[in-house]
Amino acid sequence: MTKERRMEDRWHLDKRVPIAIVAGLFLQTIYFTIFLTKLDDRVAVLEKDSLDLHKTIEDMAEIRIHQKYMAEKLDKIDNFLRDDVEWQPQKKVRK
């Protein structure tokens, strides 16, 4: 290949490229950079919310365990009181 042919095959920017295309690409690059920055912030917020959600789920599981324990204790107290006296519900009397 000749030297002239190699020069024609290479990519180059000449004066025929409109300034609007160069400006548009520049603005698009700036916008994309801003978009990525905001996206990173949004992802950070979602990660924090996810950690908070996991903590809340763990707390709710612990509360559920305590609730079962309290229900068992109340059942034992109820059984003890029912065994101690003969219990009958009272009927409400209207006056």
Secondary structure as UniProt FT lines:
FT   HELIX           3..9
FT   TURN            15..16
FT   HELIX           19..84
//
